[in-house]
Amino acid sequence: MKNDALSNIQARRLALVAQGFGKPKREGTANWTRIEQAVQRMNLLQIDSVNVLVRSHYLPVFARTGHYSHDTLDQRTFGKRKRRFFEYWAHEASFLPLELYPLFRWKMERALNHKGAHRYLEKFARDQKAYVDEVRDFVKVNGPTAVSDLPDPGGRSGNWWGWGKGKIALEYLFHTGEVTAATRRVFERLYDLPERVLPAETLNAPGVPENEAMRRLIDLSAQAMGVASEADLRDYFRLPVDGFKTAMPSLIEDGTLVPVKVDGWSIKAYRHRDTGSPRKAGANTLLSPFDPLVWERSRAERLFDFHYRIEIYTPEPKRVYGYYVLPFLEGDRLTARFCLKADRQAGLLRVNSAHGEDGIDAVQTAEAAAPELRRMATWLGLVDVEASQRGALAKPLRQALKRS
């Protein structure tokens, strides 16, 4: 593999290995060591509120490790003694390893100095300073606080997803790092002071200066992606344009990022200097819509020729594939997509639609997908998989499920 040129399949394999799909261990029940190794490759778990299948942050771990206990991850997410994550805005709302906390202090400082990305929050904090002070004091006195716990949370408004003033104040304090997420209650964030939530060594670690933090976050992004465009690298942690443009050239100059031309890409690309030359990569597994391998839709299209759009907010009559659709990774290709729902009352994993990509062997893909759907059902505590007749892959999938 030449340093300056990659075929698309080489780029895809680099991406798969970087994301933990080199030779993933998915048999048996994964312990914390396997889970942590998977998360360390991704650097974060994106959070989403949709729960038609399972909360989204559980799925990328399952894709890489197979069966594991939700409780094992929960204890490290919110447990006081075993906590290994903090919650913050990275690639959207995310759980991040504690060791990355110093790399995000610059973002908290930007928000505190009213120079952050969410200017509406900062304007509110200026205009409603007395109220924000009251909310901060309430959290200090009362501990873990939900919006509904505030004495005057305000009603829903037309601003920011209908947030009331209590939610806006708490989110401002969350952005500045003055409060953090203590836990979640039925997915509602409970806010508390960082010193009552995070380990002392995390809070006492000196913040990394902004330019160096940018360099290190771009470095981590490149390691997590294997090969990426500038837009991909900036998007991974949603870095600001100004800081990214300042830091990026030095990473190219010192050889951390190696410029490459990827066959079929019309944009510049870079691989991390520590990437190897994998001849094989991949797995048979289902991917969350918020999995780092596919969350940037144009990148998924470049790497896999897979056009993917989430249709949760699309009116039902206009949906093409379904409400909550998971791409299926078959080896090193994305070959199908399944609209899934966990029907806990019936004990069923429902496949509401099954669609294969053009040019696949439908029987082969169905045979590969059936045991993975059963593996997911078992992991979710469901007793069976039931596939509807919707989608061109539905018939071979139903037949494969009978044999699996």
C-alpha positions in Angstrom: 0.0 0.0 0.0 1.6 3.3 -1.1 1.5 6.2 1.3 -0.1 8.5 -1.2 -2.8 6.3 -2.7 -5.5 3.9 -1.4 -8.1 1.9 -3.2 -11.6 2.2 -1.8 -11.5 -1.3 -0.3 -8.2 -0.4 1.4 -9.7 2.7 2.9 -12.7 0.8 4.0 -10.6 -1.8 5.8 -8.6 0.9 7.5 -11.9 2.4 8.7 -13.2 -0.9 9.9 -10.0 -1.8 11.8 -9.8 1.6 13.4 -13.4 1.2 14.6 -12.7 -2.2 16.2 -13.9 -4.4 13.4 -10.5 -5.9 12.6 -11.0 -9.2 14.4 -13.8 -8.4 16.9 -14.3 -10.9 19.7 -18.1 -11.4 19.9 -18.5 -14.8 21.4 -19.6 -15.5 25.0 -20.4 -12.6 27.3 -18.1 -9.6 27.2 -16.6 -8.4 30.4 -15.6 -4.8 31.2 -12.2 -5.2 29.7 -13.7 -6.1 26.3 -16.2 -3.3 26.6 -13.6 -0.7 27.5 -11.4 -1.7 24.7 -14.3 -1.2 22.3 -15.1 2.2 23.7 -11.5 3.3 23.7 -11.3 2.7 19.9 -14.4 4.9 19.4 -13.5 7.5 22.1 -17.2 8.2 22.8 -20.7 6.8 22.8 -23.3 9.1 21.3 -26.6 9.4 23.3 -30.0 9.5 21.8 -33.5 9.4 23.5 -35.2 7.1 21.0 -35.9 3.8 22.7 -37.9 1.8 20.2 -35.2 -0.8 20.2 -32.7 0.1 23.0 -31.0 3.3 23.9 -28.5 4.1 21.2 -25.3 4.2 23.3 -25.6 0.5 24.1 -25.6 -0.6 20.4 -22.1 0.3 19.3 -20.6 -1.7 22.1 -22.9 -4.7 21.2 -21.8 -4.4 17.6 -18.2 -4.9 18.6 -18.4 -7.2 21.6 -21.6 -9.2 21.2 -23.5 -10.1 24.3 -22.8 -8.1 27.4 -24.7 -6.9 30.5 -26.3 -3.5 30.3 -25.5 -3.2 34.0 -21.8 -3.5 33.4 -21.8 -0.4 31.2 -24.3 1.4 33.4 -22.1 1.0 36.5 -19.2 2.7 34.6 -21.5 5.4 33.2 -23.2 6.5 36.4 -21.8 4.4 39.3 -20.1 6.4 42.0 -17.3 3.9 42.6 -16.7 2.5 39.1 -17.5 5.6 37.0 -15.4 5.7 33.8 -17.3 8.3 31.8 -18.5 11.8 31.9 -21.3 13.3 29.8 -20.7 16.3 27.6 -21.4 17.7 24.1 -18.8 16.1 21.7 -20.4 14.5 18.7 -23.8 15.6 19.9 -24.5 14.6 23.5 -22.0 11.8 24.4 -20.5 9.7 27.1 -16.7 10.1 27.0 -13.9 8.4 28.9 -12.8 10.4 31.9 -9.3 10.8 30.6 -10.6 13.0 27.9 -12.1 15.5 30.4 -9.0 17.8 30.3 -9.3 18.0 26.5 -12.8 19.6 26.8 -12.0 22.3 29.4 -11.3 24.8 26.6 -14.9 24.2 25.4 -16.3 24.9 28.9 -14.1 28.0 29.1 -15.4 29.3 25.8 -19.0 28.9 27.0 -18.1 30.5 30.3 -16.6 33.5 28.5 -19.7 33.6 26.1 -17.6 32.6 23.1 -19.0 29.1 22.7 -21.0 27.4 20.0 -24.4 27.8 21.6 -24.8 31.5 21.6 -28.5 31.3 22.6 -27.6 29.7 25.9 -25.0 32.4 26.5 -27.3 35.2 25.7 -29.9 33.8 28.1 -27.2 33.6 30.8 -26.4 37.3 30.3 -30.0 38.4 30.1 -31.2 36.2 33.0 -28.1 36.2 35.2 -30.0 36.4 38.5 -32.1 33.4 37.5 -29.1 31.4 36.4 -27.5 32.2 39.8 -30.6 30.9 41.6 -30.5 27.6 39.6 -26.8 27.2 40.3 -27.4 27.7 44.1 -30.4 25.3 44.0 -28.2 22.5 42.6 -25.5 23.3 45.2 -28.0 22.9 48.1 -30.1 20.1 46.7 -27.8 17.8 44.8 -28.9 15.9 41.7 -31.5 18.1 40.0 -33.9 17.5 37.2 -35.6 20.4 35.5 -38.9 19.4 37.2 -37.2 19.7 40.6 -36.6 23.5 40.2 -39.0 25.7 42.1 -39.6 27.9 39.0 -38.6 25.8 35.9 -40.8 27.9 33.6 -43.1 26.6 30.9 -42.3 25.2 27.4 -41.3 27.9 24.9 -40.6 28.3 21.2 -36.9 28.2 21.8 -34.6 25.2 21.5 -36.9 22.2 21.3 -39.4 24.0 23.5 -37.1 24.3 26.5 -38.3 26.3 29.4 -36.1 28.7 31.3 -35.1 26.1 33.9 -33.8 23.7 31.2 -32.0 26.5 29.4 -30.2 27.6 32.7 -29.2 24.1 33.5 -27.9 23.5 30.0 -25.9 26.7 30.1 -24.3 25.5 33.4 -23.7 22.1 31.8 -21.9 23.7 28.9 -19.7 25.8 31.1 -18.8 22.7 33.3 -20.3 24.3 36.4 -22.6 21.3 36.6 -22.4 17.8 35.1 -24.7 14.9 34.6 -24.9 12.9 37.8 -27.2 10.3 36.3 -30.3 9.9 34.1 -33.8 9.1 35.4 -35.9 7.5 32.6 -33.4 9.2 30.4 -33.9 12.7 31.9 -30.6 14.2 32.8 -30.0 15.0 36.5 -27.5 17.7 37.1 -25.1 18.1 40.0 -21.8 19.7 40.9 -18.8 18.1 39.2 -17.0 17.6 42.5 -19.9 15.4 43.8 -19.9 13.3 40.6 -16.4 13.0 39.0 -13.3 11.6 40.6 -10.9 14.1 42.2 -8.1 13.1 39.9 -10.2 13.9 36.9 -11.2 17.4 38.2 -7.7 18.2 39.4 -6.0 17.3 36.1 -4.9 20.5 34.4 -6.9 21.6 31.4 -5.1 21.2 28.1 -4.6 24.6 26.3 -7.0 25.0 23.4 -4.7 24.6 20.5 -3.0 21.5 21.9 -6.4 20.0 22.8 -7.5 20.6 19.2 -4.4 18.7 18.0 -5.0 15.8 20.3 -8.7 15.6 19.5 -7.9 15.6 15.8 -5.3 12.9 16.4 -7.9 10.8 18.3 -10.4 11.3 15.5 -7.9 10.1 12.9 -7.0 7.1 15.0 -10.7 6.3 15.3 -11.4 6.6 11.6 -8.2 5.2 10.0 -8.7 7.4 6.9 -10.8 10.5 6.7 -11.4 13.8 5.0 -10.9 17.2 6.8 -14.7 17.4 7.3 -14.7 13.9 8.8 -11.9 14.8 11.2 -13.6 18.0 12.4 -17.0 16.3 12.7 -16.0 13.5 15.0 -15.8 15.7 18.0 -17.6 18.6 16.4 -14.6 21.0 16.6 -15.0 24.7 15.8 -13.8 25.7 12.4 -11.3 28.3 13.7 -9.6 26.0 16.1 -9.5 23.1 13.7 -8.0 25.2 10.9 -5.3 26.4 13.2 -4.4 23.0 14.5 -4.7 20.8 11.4 -1.5 22.0 9.5 0.8 21.1 12.3 -0.5 17.5 12.4 0.3 17.2 8.6 3.7 18.8 9.1 4.8 16.5 11.9 3.6 13.4 10.0 0.7 12.5 12.3 -1.6 12.8 9.4 -0.5 11.4 6.0 -2.2 12.9 2.9 -3.6 10.2 0.7 -5.7 10.0 -2.4 -8.6 7.5 -2.1 -9.9 6.0 -5.3 -13.4 7.4 -5.9 -13.1 10.3 -3.4 -13.2 13.8 -4.9 -11.9 15.3 -1.7 -8.6 15.3 0.1 -8.1 12.5 2.6 -5.6 11.7 5.4 -4.7 8.5 7.1 -3.2 8.3 10.6 0.5 7.5 10.6 0.0 4.5 12.9 -2.4 2.7 10.5 -1.2 -0.6 9.1 -2.1 -2.3 5.8 -4.9 -4.7 6.8 -5.7 -7.3 4.1 -9.0 -8.3 5.8 -11.5 -6.6 8.2 -15.1 -6.7 9.0 -17.8 -8.6 10.9 -21.4 -9.6 10.6 -23.2 -7.2 12.9 -26.0 -4.6 13.2 -25.1 -0.9 13.5 -26.9 1.8 15.3 -27.9 4.9 13.3 -25.5 6.7 15.7 -22.5 4.3 15.3 -19.3 6.2 14.5 -18.9 4.0 11.4 -22.0 5.4 9.8 -23.1 8.5 11.7 -21.6 10.8 9.0 -23.8 9.9 6.1 -21.6 11.2 3.3 -18.6 9.2 4.7 -20.7 6.0 4.8 -21.6 6.7 1.1 -17.9 7.3 0.2 -16.7 4.2 2.0 -19.5 1.7 1.4 -21.6 3.2 -1.4 -24.4 3.1 1.1 -26.9 5.9 1.0 -28.3 6.2 4.5 -30.8 8.7 6.1 -32.5 8.3 9.4 -36.3 8.5 8.9 -37.4 9.0 12.5 -38.6 12.5 11.8 -40.1 11.7 8.4 -43.9 11.4 8.2 -44.7 7.7 8.1 -46.2 7.8 4.5 -43.0 9.2 3.2 -40.6 6.7 4.9 -38.7 4.5 2.5 -37.2 2.0 4.9 -38.9 2.5 8.3 -38.8 4.4 11.6 -35.6 3.0 13.3 -33.4 1.4 10.7 -30.1 -0.4 11.4 -27.5 -1.0 8.6 -26.2 -4.5 8.4 -22.4 -5.0 8.1 -21.7 -8.2 6.3 -17.9 -8.7 6.3 -16.5 -5.5 5.0 -19.7 -4.3 3.2 -23.0 -2.8 4.2 -25.4 -5.1 2.5 -28.8 -4.6 4.0 -30.9 -2.5 6.4 -33.5 -3.6 8.9 -36.2 -1.6 10.6 -36.3 -3.1 14.1 -38.5 -2.8 17.2 -38.2 -4.5 20.6 -41.7 -5.6 21.4 -41.1 -6.4 25.1 -44.7 -7.2 25.9 -44.8 -10.0 23.3 -41.1 -10.9 23.9 -40.3 -10.4 20.2 -37.6 -8.6 18.2 -39.8 -7.4 15.3 -38.2 -6.9 11.9 -40.7 -4.4 10.4 -38.9 -4.3 7.1 -35.8 -5.9 5.5 -34.1 -4.3 2.5 -31.0 -5.5 0.7 -28.6 -3.4 -1.3 -28.4 -3.7 -5.1 -26.2 -6.5 -6.3 -26.1 -8.6 -3.1 -26.7 -12.3 -2.9 -30.1 -12.1 -1.0 -30.0 -15.6 0.3 -26.4 -15.3 1.6 -27.1 -11.9 3.3 -30.2 -13.3 4.9 -28.3 -16.3 6.2 -25.7 -14.0 7.6 -28.2 -11.6 9.2 -30.5 -14.2 10.8 -28.1 -15.3 13.6 -27.2 -11.7 14.3 -30.8 -10.8 14.8 -31.2 -13.8 17.1 -28.1 -12.7 19.0 -29.6 -9.2 19.4 -32.9 -10.6 20.6 -31.2 -12.7 23.2 -29.1 -9.8 24.4 -32.3 -7.7 24.7 -34.0 -10.4 26.7 -36.5 -11.3 24.0 -37.4 -14.8 23.1 -37.8 -14.8 19.4 -37.4 -12.8 16.1 -40.4 -12.2 13.9 -40.0 -10.7 10.4 -42.7 -9.0 8.5 -43.2 -9.4 4.8 -42.1 -5.8 4.0 -39.0 -5.3 1.9 -37.3 -7.3 -0.9 -35.1 -9.2 1.6 -38.1 -10.2 3.8 -38.8 -13.5 2.2 -35.3 -14.9 2.3 -34.9 -13.5 5.8 -38.0 -15.3 7.1 -36.7 -18.5 5.5 -33.3 -18.0 7.1 -34.8 -17.3 10.5 -36.6 -20.7 10.3 -33.3 -22.4 9.8 -31.3 -20.5 12.4 
